[in-house]
Amino acid sequence: MEKQLKQFLTNIGEEKNEYVITKITSSPRTRFENGKPVSVDLEGLGILVLYPEMLKPLAETEQLYLGDNLIEYLPEGLFEAFANLKKLDLSRNPIYTFHPKAFKGLENLQRLNLSETQIFTFPIKTLEDMPNLKSIDLTKTKLPKSLQQVHTDIEALKTMLQQTKFQKKVPSRLDFWHSIRASYIGIFALLSIPVLALTAGLPTFTPLLILFAYLCFLVDFGIIKRNQTSESTSS
């Protein structure tokens, strides 16, 4: 077993785990040339966390498969030493978020697979850390449906990310008053009932005020629902 792989297994505490060793070394996607890792398959090993120091022994590899593990978060500089990496597979991990500089250093990365993860946001600046990226798989993530696909036009993806960000923020500001004023009117109508009851006994307007407040809440619910529907459609 090559020393780089042995050091990695020591770093994650699996240097004596024969199952893990066999699974990695017997994979056709694990290849070493002249003692250096060209491709390493770490898929399905139950890895929970990763730190830069853990992965550093494999920094010379060109293809790294980390799919189908239990990784939830990518810390800062996790792949900073991987200047030669061209393909990175992180699919089928419960990754919900990552540090803005998690992908820093991947200057030669061409293919990134984040499919079937739990990420719900993807900052545009992250793409700047991967200037040679040619393909990114975002299918079955928690991102807006328009982004859940395999993107081969990175510039178009950047435009889509900008538009999605704009659409999420601007409508909420423009429709803020329209979305809440019906609720305020309904609440005011309900609060008016005890005031009228104290000043005029049992007002005949009480049922009408209750009905009016109920209708206001229904209108407000309809506005909010329509905004959410239009946002999901436009994104």
C-alpha positions as CSV (number, residue, x, y, z in Angstrom):
1,M,0.0,0.0,0.0
2,E,1.4,3.4,-1.0
3,K,2.6,5.6,1.8
4,Q,0.2,8.4,0.9
5,L,-2.9,6.2,1.3
6,K,-1.4,4.7,4.4
7,Q,-0.9,8.1,5.9
8,F,-4.5,9.1,5.0
9,L,-5.9,6.0,6.7
10,T,-3.8,6.8,9.8
11,N,-5.2,10.3,9.8
12,I,-8.8,9.0,9.8
13,G,-8.1,6.2,12.3
14,E,-8.7,3.4,9.8
15,E,-5.1,2.2,9.3
16,K,-6.0,-1.3,10.7
17,N,-9.4,-1.6,9.1
18,E,-9.0,-4.4,6.5
19,Y,-12.4,-3.8,5.1
20,V,-11.7,-0.1,4.4
21,I,-8.2,-0.9,3.0
22,T,-9.6,-3.6,0.7
23,K,-12.5,-1.4,-0.4
24,I,-10.1,1.4,-1.4
25,T,-7.3,-0.6,-3.0
26,S,-9.6,-3.0,-4.9
27,S,-11.6,-0.2,-6.5
28,P,-10.9,0.2,-10.2
29,R,-11.1,4.0,-9.6
30,T,-8.1,3.9,-7.3
31,R,-4.9,4.2,-9.3
32,F,-1.3,5.1,-8.4
33,E,1.4,5.8,-10.9
34,N,5.1,6.0,-9.9
35,G,4.1,5.9,-6.3
36,K,1.8,9.0,-6.7
37,P,-2.0,8.9,-6.4
38,V,-3.7,9.6,-9.7
39,S,-7.2,8.6,-8.6
40,V,-8.5,7.6,-5.2
41,D,-11.9,6.1,-4.4
42,L,-13.1,6.9,-0.9
43,E,-16.7,6.3,-1.6
44,G,-19.0,4.6,0.9
45,L,-16.6,4.5,3.8
46,G,-18.9,6.2,6.4
47,I,-16.6,9.2,6.7
48,L,-18.3,11.7,9.0
49,V,-15.9,14.7,9.0
50,L,-13.0,15.9,6.9
51,Y,-10.2,18.4,7.7
52,P,-7.4,19.7,5.4
53,E,-4.8,17.8,7.4
54,M,-6.7,14.5,6.9
55,L,-6.7,14.8,3.1
56,K,-3.3,16.4,2.6
57,P,-1.5,13.0,2.0
58,L,-3.7,12.6,-1.2
59,A,-3.1,16.2,-2.4
60,E,-1.3,15.0,-5.6
61,T,-4.3,13.1,-6.9
62,E,-6.2,14.2,-10.0
63,Q,-9.5,12.4,-9.2
64,L,-11.1,12.1,-5.8
65,Y,-14.3,10.2,-5.1
66,L,-15.9,11.0,-1.7
67,G,-19.5,10.2,-2.6
68,D,-22.0,8.2,-0.4
69,N,-20.4,9.1,2.9
70,L,-21.8,11.0,6.0
71,I,-20.1,14.4,5.5
72,E,-22.3,17.3,6.5
73,Y,-19.9,20.3,6.3
74,L,-16.9,21.3,4.3
75,P,-14.5,23.4,6.3
76,E,-12.3,26.3,5.1
77,G,-9.4,25.2,2.9
78,L,-10.4,21.6,2.8
79,F,-9.0,21.2,-0.8
80,E,-6.5,24.0,-0.7
81,A,-3.5,21.7,-1.3
82,F,-5.2,19.9,-4.3
83,A,-3.8,22.0,-7.1
84,N,-3.7,19.0,-9.5
85,L,-7.3,17.8,-8.8
86,K,-9.4,17.7,-11.9
87,K,-12.5,15.7,-10.8
88,L,-14.2,15.9,-7.3
89,D,-17.2,13.8,-6.4
90,L,-19.1,14.7,-3.2
91,S,-22.4,13.3,-4.3
92,R,-24.9,11.5,-1.9
93,N,-23.5,13.2,1.2
94,P,-25.8,15.0,3.7
95,I,-23.8,18.2,3.0
96,Y,-26.1,21.1,4.0
97,T,-23.5,23.9,3.8
98,F,-19.8,24.7,3.3
99,H,-17.3,27.4,4.2
100,P,-17.1,30.1,1.5
101,K,-13.4,29.1,1.0
102,A,-13.9,25.3,1.1
103,F,-13.1,25.0,-2.6
104,K,-10.2,27.4,-2.5
105,G,-7.1,26.1,-4.3
106,L,-9.0,24.0,-6.9
107,E,-7.6,26.0,-9.7
108,N,-7.5,23.0,-12.1
109,L,-10.7,21.4,-11.2
110,Q,-12.8,20.6,-14.2
111,R,-15.7,18.5,-12.9
112,L,-17.5,18.9,-9.6
113,N,-20.4,16.6,-8.5
114,L,-22.6,17.8,-5.6
115,S,-25.7,15.9,-6.7
116,E,-28.0,14.4,-4.0
117,T,-26.6,16.6,-1.3
118,Q,-28.6,19.0,1.0
119,I,-27.0,22.3,0.0
120,F,-29.6,25.0,-0.3
121,T,-27.3,27.9,-1.4
122,F,-24.3,28.2,-3.7
123,P,-22.4,31.6,-3.5
124,I,-21.2,32.9,-6.9
125,K,-17.8,33.7,-5.3
126,T,-17.3,30.0,-4.8
127,L,-17.1,29.5,-8.5
128,E,-14.2,32.0,-8.7
129,D,-12.1,29.6,-6.7
130,M,-12.5,27.1,-9.6
131,P,-11.6,29.1,-12.7
132,N,-11.2,26.0,-14.9
133,L,-14.5,24.4,-13.9
134,K,-16.3,23.0,-16.9
135,S,-19.1,20.9,-15.3
136,I,-21.0,21.0,-12.0
137,D,-23.7,18.6,-11.1
138,L,-26.4,20.1,-8.8
139,T,-29.2,17.6,-9.4
140,K,-31.4,16.6,-6.5
141,T,-30.1,19.2,-4.2
142,K,-32.1,21.7,-2.1
143,L,-31.3,24.6,-4.5
144,P,-34.1,26.1,-6.6
145,K,-35.3,23.8,-9.3
146,S,-33.9,25.9,-12.1
147,L,-30.4,25.2,-10.7
148,Q,-30.9,21.5,-10.1
149,Q,-29.2,20.2,-13.2
150,V,-25.8,19.4,-14.7
151,H,-24.3,22.8,-15.7
152,T,-21.7,22.8,-18.4
153,D,-21.9,26.6,-19.1
154,I,-20.4,28.1,-15.9
155,E,-21.0,31.7,-17.0
156,A,-24.6,31.0,-17.6
157,L,-24.8,29.4,-14.1
158,K,-23.3,32.6,-12.6
159,T,-26.1,34.6,-14.3
160,M,-28.7,32.2,-13.0
161,L,-27.3,32.5,-9.5
162,Q,-27.4,36.3,-9.7
163,Q,-31.0,36.2,-10.9
164,T,-32.1,33.7,-8.2
165,K,-30.6,35.9,-5.5
166,F,-32.3,39.0,-7.0
167,Q,-35.7,37.3,-7.2
168,K,-35.6,36.1,-3.7
169,K,-34.8,39.5,-2.2
170,V,-36.6,42.1,-4.3
171,P,-40.1,40.7,-4.4
172,S,-40.3,40.4,-0.6
173,R,-39.4,44.1,-0.4
174,L,-41.8,45.2,-3.1
175,D,-44.7,43.2,-1.8
176,F,-44.1,43.7,1.9
177,W,-46.9,46.1,2.5
178,H,-49.3,44.2,0.2
179,S,-48.6,41.0,2.1
180,I,-49.2,42.2,5.6
181,R,-51.7,45.0,5.4
182,A,-54.7,42.6,5.3
183,S,-53.5,40.9,8.5
184,Y,-53.2,44.2,10.2
185,I,-56.7,45.2,9.2
186,G,-58.0,41.9,10.4
187,I,-56.3,42.2,13.7
188,F,-57.6,45.7,14.1
189,A,-61.1,44.5,13.4
190,L,-60.8,41.8,16.1
191,L,-59.4,44.2,18.6
192,S,-62.3,46.6,17.9
193,I,-64.9,44.1,19.2
194,P,-64.1,44.4,22.9
195,V,-63.8,48.2,22.6
196,L,-67.3,48.4,21.0
197,A,-68.6,46.0,23.6
198,L,-67.5,48.2,26.4
199,T,-68.8,51.4,24.9
200,A,-72.0,50.3,23.3
201,G,-73.0,47.1,25.1
202,L,-73.3,44.2,22.8
203,P,-72.9,45.7,19.3
204,T,-74.8,44.2,16.4
205,F,-71.7,44.7,14.4
206,T,-69.7,42.0,16.2
207,P,-70.6,39.2,13.8
208,L,-69.8,41.5,10.8
209,L,-66.4,42.5,12.3
210,I,-65.6,38.8,12.9
211,L,-66.5,37.9,9.4
212,F,-64.6,40.9,8.1
213,A,-61.5,39.9,10.0
214,Y,-61.8,36.4,8.8
215,L,-62.0,37.5,5.2
216,C,-58.9,39.8,5.7
217,F,-56.9,36.8,7.0
218,L,-58.0,34.7,4.0
219,V,-57.0,37.5,1.6
220,D,-53.6,37.8,3.3
221,F,-53.1,34.1,3.1
222,G,-53.9,34.2,-0.6
223,I,-51.3,36.9,-1.2
224,I,-48.6,35.1,0.6
225,K,-49.3,31.9,-1.2
226,R,-49.4,33.6,-4.6
227,N,-46.0,35.2,-3.9
228,Q,-44.4,31.9,-2.9
229,T,-45.8,30.2,-6.0
230,S,-44.6,32.9,-8.3
231,E,-41.1,32.9,-6.7
232,S,-40.8,29.1,-7.1
233,T,-41.9,29.4,-10.7
234,S,-39.6,32.2,-11.6
235,S,-36.6,30.6,-9.8
